[in-house]
């Protein structure tokens, strides 16, 4: 099943069921995706209509919780290496996770607002929407709770992060609202889903040029079952909780820190990672963070080249 949420006057929008090829949609019995997750039926209720991505908000426009992990430890290792710091061994066995903004996700085509001095960056991620998970759930129990998968742009303000982290409490100002793909997909409709991971290339373009082509299933240290169980260690997770993977990141085939797409590499799913590689290789970053008018696109295709989740397509404005 593929679902989307149509923008309406209500903050939670109207749930719609979308055809596999993303050409047709119709309204569902449950008014919202949250109602469906809480047990309402999603049976067809209205006539078919042409699917319009521009009419979509995020599948869950607001959620009870958004917890974002760092499942691709290669990304974390590059951060440490660029800073000249040793990465603790437990980072390979104990996931990092923060609690993000969940009371309002950006539409897939919503403008990213910010000040260039803040270091505006995108982060291409995979996210899951889960059913209820009890406190202390095992990895297997947690994985069984995954209901839908979608793409996520975790907008990050890099130049605000160091000051916030130095206080020891984590992200607030440096992590504004994220955007989700227009379509969320159930596991039975995802051929690339296997053992808690989504296999497939996450395409990221910056200003019309390929920036990232990392495979989401290749170097994922912690699968979604592990991430969800980590979050549920001391708390119940309500149906409708969103769990993010963290920045999708692949090791370079040569064993190095990674190469741009233009040089035959898998590229990067965020600007910060390219800047880290530049720092490791030359001593200083060269690639700038996002500027006014920059456009970021994220999407994933199936084996026949068709879009699975629709696309995140956002422009930056500093006005």
C-alpha positions, 0 to 999 in steps of 0.5 A: 500500500502507498499512502499520501496526505492531501493538504486541507484546512485541517493540520493533519490533512486528508489521507489518500491511497496512491497507486503503485505507479504514483499516477492515481489516488483516492480518499481513504476511509480513515481521515488521517494516517494517524487514524489509520495507525490507530485502527481505522480502515483505509478502504477506498472512499472516493473516486480516482483522481490524478495524483498531484505531488504538489497537493501533498503534505508530509504523510504524517504532517505532525507526529507524537514523536520523531526520533532520529538515529545515526545508523550509518556509522561511516558518517559518524566516523568521518566527522571524528576523523575530520576533527582529529578525534578518536571514535569510541568503540561503543559507537559501533554497538550503541546507536546515537539518537536525538529527539527532533521536531515532530509537531510540524513536518515540512511539505515535500516542496516547502521552502527551507528558510534560514540564515546562510550564517547558520550553515544550512544543510540537507540530510538524506535519510530513510524513515519509518512510521511505526505502530505501538511498541511497548517499553523494553521491546526486543529488536524482533518485536520492534521490527514487527511494528514498522508500518510504513517507510518514507524518505526524509530531509533532516534539515540541519543548521551546522554552524549552530550545532557546536554551541548547542552540543557544548552545553551537553543537552543536544539539538534544538535551534540547530534542528528545525523542521524536517521534510518527508517524501509525499508518499509512504509505502508499506513493507509488502509494497517494497521489494528492497526491504530486507531484515530491517533495511531498505536497499536501494540508491537514495538519489540526492541532487543539488541544483540539478547535479548529482550530489549523492547516490548512496545505497541505503542498505549497504553500510547501515550499521544499525537496522530499524529494529535495533533503532526502534528497540533502542528508543523503546528501552525506557519508554513506550512508543505510540503508534505514529512515532517516526524513526529516522535512520540518520544520513545515508552514507557509503564507504568508498569502494577503494577504502578511502573516505568517499568520492563525489559522484562526478569522480565515480563515487557514491557521493554524499547525502549531506554537504557536511560529509563532503566537507569532512572528506575535503578536510581529511584530504586537503586540511580545509573544507571547500564546498559551501553550505546551502545558499539562497535559491539553492534547490535540493531533490531527493528520490528513490527508484525501483528496478524499472526506474519508477519513483517509489516515494515521490520526491522531496524538492525544496528551495532555500530562501534566506529572505 
